[in-house]
Amino acid sequence: MTEDELLLREAETIATALGRMFPGLCEVVLHDLRDPEHTIRVIENNLSGRSIGDPATEIGVARIQDPDYPNVIQNYPNTFPDGRPAKSTSIGIKNSEGTYIAALCLNLDVSLFATVARSLHNLVRTDEQQQPLVENLRARTVDELRSLVEEFAAARGQTPRGLSPAARKELLRSLKEGGFLDVKHSVPALTDILGVSRATVYNYVS
């Protein structure tokens, strides 16, 4: 067996193994560059509709014509005949004389991943909203309640006791929606912080 045939046989093993590792996702093609008109020797996960014996691609022809053409062209954009986007890598294989005799090409169908990426983006996306308070997922405490009230007032250039009735109403309704009025001793704490009566607190949140 000649050196070229030995290299091609080993490349066939690699092409088959790679194809079987990524079934339905990545087309793996082995080109025999010694015969430009009939280069395709192995094709696993046929996503491009080509057949054994089909001719070389433009990159294959370039390697045949120029032994100094890059050995590896990696992660370049490509397109399958039906329009699906692909990510491709082409690996040239030389013999001991420095002549390209084969090319191992991988064409990954990225259309599925694009769909998954969009789905994940939609899943983790949050809606921009005008919120007077920033929600967190920790257990609520009276100390945290006091801090939130002070931050709310400071953002409006006021002290908690200097808030207008409308601002106090907005604050208390937001605290109720955030579950802070369910904190033990929250209402007495609010009457002290805001300088209002319990009746006023309950009236604002009713």
C-alpha positions as CSV (number, residue, x, y, z in Angstrom):
1,M,0.0,0.0,0.0
2,T,1.4,3.4,-1.0
3,E,1.9,6.2,1.5
4,D,-1.0,8.2,0.0
5,E,-3.4,5.3,0.3
6,L,-2.3,4.7,3.9
7,L,-3.0,8.3,4.8
8,L,-6.4,8.2,3.1
9,R,-7.4,5.0,4.8
10,E,-6.5,6.6,8.2
11,A,-8.4,9.7,7.3
12,E,-11.4,7.6,6.4
13,T,-11.4,6.1,9.9
14,I,-11.3,9.6,11.4
15,A,-14.1,11.0,9.1
16,T,-16.4,8.1,10.0
17,A,-15.7,8.4,13.7
18,L,-16.3,12.1,13.7
19,G,-19.5,11.8,11.8
20,R,-20.9,9.2,14.1
21,M,-20.1,11.4,17.1
22,F,-22.3,14.2,15.8
23,P,-25.2,12.5,14.0
24,G,-27.5,14.8,12.1
25,L,-25.5,17.9,13.2
26,C,-22.2,17.9,11.5
27,E,-21.4,16.7,8.0
28,V,-18.0,15.2,7.7
29,V,-16.5,14.9,4.2
30,L,-13.2,13.3,3.1
31,H,-11.9,14.6,-0.2
32,D,-9.3,12.7,-2.3
33,L,-7.5,15.6,-3.9
34,R,-5.6,13.4,-6.3
35,D,-8.7,13.3,-8.6
36,P,-10.2,16.8,-8.7
37,E,-13.3,15.8,-10.7
38,H,-14.2,13.0,-8.2
39,T,-12.8,14.0,-4.8
40,I,-15.5,13.0,-2.4
41,R,-14.4,9.6,-0.9
42,V,-16.4,9.6,2.4
43,I,-19.4,11.7,3.4
44,E,-21.0,11.2,6.9
45,N,-24.2,12.9,7.9
46,N,-24.9,14.1,4.4
47,L,-26.4,17.6,4.9
48,S,-25.3,19.1,1.6
49,G,-26.9,16.6,-0.7
50,R,-23.6,15.6,-2.3
51,S,-22.5,12.1,-3.3
52,I,-19.4,9.9,-3.3
53,G,-17.4,10.9,-6.4
54,D,-18.5,14.5,-6.6
55,P,-15.9,17.1,-7.5
56,A,-13.8,19.3,-5.2
57,T,-15.0,22.5,-3.7
58,E,-13.2,25.8,-4.4
59,I,-10.9,25.3,-1.3
60,G,-10.1,21.8,-2.6
61,V,-9.1,23.1,-6.0
62,A,-7.0,25.8,-4.3
63,R,-5.1,23.2,-2.4
64,I,-4.5,21.1,-5.5
65,Q,-3.1,24.1,-7.3
66,D,-1.0,25.6,-4.4
67,P,0.9,23.4,-1.9
68,D,1.4,26.5,0.2
69,Y,-2.4,27.0,0.7
70,P,-3.2,27.0,4.5
71,N,-3.4,23.5,6.1
72,V,-6.3,24.5,8.3
73,I,-9.1,27.0,7.6
74,Q,-11.2,27.0,10.7
75,N,-14.7,28.1,11.7
76,Y,-15.6,30.0,8.5
77,P,-19.2,30.8,7.6
78,N,-20.8,28.6,5.0
79,T,-24.3,27.8,3.6
80,F,-25.9,24.5,2.7
81,P,-27.8,24.3,-0.6
82,D,-31.2,24.7,1.1
83,G,-30.1,27.9,2.8
84,R,-29.3,26.7,6.2
85,P,-26.3,28.4,7.8
86,A,-23.2,26.3,8.5
87,K,-19.9,26.7,10.3
88,S,-17.1,24.9,8.4
89,T,-13.5,23.8,9.0
90,S,-11.3,22.4,6.3
91,I,-8.1,20.5,7.1
92,G,-5.6,19.7,4.4
93,I,-3.6,16.5,4.6
94,K,-0.1,16.3,2.9
95,N,2.1,13.4,2.2
96,S,5.9,13.3,2.9
97,E,6.6,15.1,-0.3
98,G,4.5,18.1,0.8
99,T,1.7,17.5,-1.7
100,Y,-1.9,17.8,-0.6
101,I,-3.5,14.5,-1.2
102,A,-6.7,14.8,0.9
103,A,-8.9,17.3,2.8
104,L,-11.1,16.5,5.8
105,C,-14.0,19.0,6.0
106,L,-16.5,19.5,8.8
107,N,-19.7,21.4,8.1
108,L,-21.7,22.1,11.3
109,D,-25.4,22.9,10.9
110,V,-25.8,25.9,13.1
111,S,-29.5,26.6,12.3
112,L,-30.6,24.4,15.2
113,F,-28.2,26.1,17.6
114,A,-29.4,29.5,16.4
115,T,-33.0,28.5,17.3
116,V,-31.9,27.2,20.7
117,A,-29.9,30.4,21.3
118,R,-33.0,32.6,20.6
119,S,-35.1,30.4,22.9
120,L,-32.6,30.7,25.7
121,H,-32.3,34.5,25.1
122,N,-36.1,34.8,25.4
123,L,-36.1,32.5,28.5
124,V,-33.6,34.6,30.4
125,R,-34.8,38.0,29.1
126,T,-36.4,40.3,31.7
127,D,-38.7,43.2,30.9
128,E,-37.6,46.7,31.6
129,Q,-40.0,48.3,34.1
130,Q,-40.3,51.4,36.2
131,Q,-39.9,50.1,39.7
132,P,-39.7,52.4,42.7
133,L,-38.0,49.5,44.6
134,V,-35.5,46.9,43.6
135,E,-36.6,43.4,44.4
136,N,-34.3,40.9,45.9
137,L,-35.0,37.3,46.8
138,R,-33.7,37.3,50.4
139,A,-35.9,36.9,53.4
140,R,-37.4,40.2,54.3
141,T,-36.4,41.9,57.6
142,V,-37.3,45.1,59.4
143,D,-33.8,46.4,58.9
144,E,-34.1,45.8,55.2
145,L,-37.4,47.5,55.2
146,R,-35.9,50.6,56.9
147,S,-33.1,50.7,54.3
148,L,-35.5,50.5,51.4
149,V,-37.6,53.3,52.8
150,E,-34.5,55.5,53.3
151,E,-33.3,54.7,49.8
152,F,-36.7,55.6,48.4
153,A,-36.8,58.9,50.2
154,A,-33.2,59.8,49.3
155,A,-33.9,59.2,45.6
156,R,-36.5,61.9,45.9
157,G,-34.3,64.3,47.8
158,Q,-36.3,63.8,51.0
159,T,-36.1,62.2,54.4
160,P,-38.6,59.4,55.1
161,R,-40.7,61.8,57.3
162,G,-40.5,64.5,54.6
163,L,-42.2,62.4,51.9
164,S,-45.4,63.8,50.5
165,P,-48.6,61.9,51.0
166,A,-48.5,60.8,47.4
167,A,-45.0,59.5,47.7
168,R,-45.8,57.7,50.9
169,K,-48.7,56.1,49.2
170,E,-46.5,55.0,46.3
171,L,-43.9,53.6,48.7
172,L,-46.3,51.7,50.9
173,R,-48.1,50.1,48.0
174,S,-44.8,49.0,46.6
175,L,-43.8,47.6,49.9
176,K,-47.0,45.7,50.1
177,E,-46.5,44.3,46.6
178,G,-43.0,43.2,47.6
179,G,-44.3,41.4,50.6
180,F,-42.6,43.7,53.1
181,L,-45.8,44.4,55.0
182,D,-45.9,40.7,55.9
183,V,-42.7,41.0,57.9
184,K,-43.2,40.8,61.6
185,H,-43.4,44.3,63.2
186,S,-43.3,45.9,59.8
187,V,-46.3,48.3,60.4
188,P,-45.0,49.6,63.8
189,A,-41.6,50.1,62.1
190,L,-43.2,52.0,59.3
191,T,-45.1,54.3,61.6
192,D,-41.9,55.1,63.4
193,I,-39.9,55.6,60.2
194,L,-42.5,57.7,58.3
195,G,-44.0,59.5,61.3
196,V,-47.5,58.4,60.5
197,S,-50.2,56.5,62.3
198,R,-51.1,52.8,61.8
199,A,-54.4,53.9,60.4
200,T,-52.6,56.0,57.8
201,V,-50.4,53.0,56.8
202,Y,-53.5,50.7,56.4
203,N,-55.4,53.4,54.5
204,Y,-52.6,53.9,52.0
205,V,-52.4,50.1,51.2
206,S,-56.1,49.4,51.2
